[in-house]
Amino acid sequence: MDDLLMFLGVMSALSASAETMTTQMRRRFKLFMNEHQKEFEELEEELKKHKVGKIHCNVHLLCGVNGAMLAAFANVHPLSLLKLEPLWMSLQPWLANLIDFGVAGVLVAYGGPWFHEFLGILREYKKSLRGATS
């Protein structure tokens, strides 16, 4: 149970960090904007309404890359946190680490909303503990 909670906590932190990095990068780089260079707020509304394919894909790709970079900087191996031995660990160490950090990026990019919900649950639990002890 502790391994699972540690995994969820670490992945939630990575997800929140990658999401923040992605949002900041989207505001600064015109590469992730559309052809007409709309204001950021208008683009957010369009993305929410129509799920613009190219922008949506670029944002997920950027979030995955940010998650993989954060995992590499923090030396987080997501499957090892669960005491699992992936098949690629028998490869060269640099290649195994690269794949492992890529897996972390994919988990962060596509599991982000789920990890964000878990982080919200943990926050509410801590608030309830503080309220119960006061």
LINZI-V941761 format. One record per residue. RES is the residue in one letter. SS is DSSP state (H for helix, E for strand, - for the rest). OMEGA is omega in whole degrees, -180 to 180 (NA if undefined). D_FIRST is the distance of its C-alpha to the first C-alpha in Angstrom with 2 decimals. Layout:
RES|SS|OMEGA|D_FIRST  RES|SS|OMEGA|D_FIRST
This chain:
M|-|179|0.00  D|H|179|3.81  D|H|180|5.41  L|H|179|5.17  L|H|178|6.28  M|H|177|8.60  F|H|-179|9.86  L|H|178|10.65  G|H|-180|12.22  V|H|-179|14.25  M|H|176|15.36  S|H|179|16.34  A|H|177|18.36  L|H|-179|19.95  S|H|179|20.79  A|H|179|22.41  S|H|180|24.30  A|H|178|25.52  E|H|178|26.62  T|H|178|28.57  M|H|-179|30.15  T|H|178|31.13  T|H|179|32.71  Q|H|180|34.68  M|H|179|35.83  R|H|180|36.94  R|H|-173|39.07  R|H|-176|40.76  F|-|179|41.36  K|H|180|43.83  L|H|-176|42.53  F|H|176|39.89  M|-|-180|42.47  N|-|-172|44.77  E|-|-174|48.44  H|-|178|49.93  Q|-|178|47.93  K|-|175|47.04  E|-|-176|45.65  F|H|-178|41.89  E|H|178|41.61  E|H|179|43.73  L|H|177|41.67  E|H|179|38.45  E|H|179|40.16  E|H|180|41.40  L|H|179|37.99  K|H|-177|36.50  K|H|-168|39.45  H|H|-177|40.16  K|-|-178|37.22  V|-|-170|39.72  G|H|-176|38.73  K|H|-178|39.63  I|H|-180|38.22  H|H|179|34.98  C|H|179|34.59  N|H|-179|35.49  V|H|178|33.00  H|H|178|30.09  L|H|179|31.40  L|H|179|31.73  C|H|178|28.23  G|H|178|26.89  V|H|178|29.12  N|H|178|28.10  G|H|179|24.38  A|H|178|25.19  M|H|178|27.35  L|H|178|24.82  A|H|179|22.21  A|H|179|25.04  F|H|-179|26.08  A|H|-179|22.66  N|-|180|21.96  V|-|176|18.70  H|-|-169|17.79  P|H|-178|15.28  L|H|177|14.63  S|H|176|14.42  L|H|179|11.50  L|-|-179|9.61  K|-|177|11.53  L|-|180|14.06  E|-|-179|17.75  P|-|-179|19.94  L|H|-175|23.46  W|H|179|25.20  M|H|177|24.00  S|H|178|27.01  L|-|176|29.36  Q|-|-176|31.00  P|H|-179|28.61  W|H|179|30.09  L|H|178|29.82  A|H|178|26.23  N|H|179|25.31  L|H|178|27.45  I|H|-179|25.75  D|H|178|22.25  F|H|174|23.38  G|H|176|25.06  V|H|177|21.89  A|H|178|20.33  G|H|178|23.53  V|H|178|23.36  L|H|-180|19.81  V|H|-176|21.02  A|H|-174|24.33  Y|H|177|23.34  G|H|-177|19.85  G|H|-180|21.18  P|H|180|21.75  W|H|178|18.32  F|H|178|16.72  H|H|177|19.47  E|H|179|18.62  F|H|179|14.98  L|H|176|16.61  G|H|178|19.02  I|H|178|16.50  L|H|179|14.99  R|H|180|18.65  E|H|179|19.62  Y|H|179|16.86  K|H|177|18.13  K|H|180|21.64  S|H|177|21.09  L|H|179|19.79  R|H|180|22.91  G|H|-178|25.07  A|H|-178|23.92  T|H|-178|24.66  S|-|NA|27.98
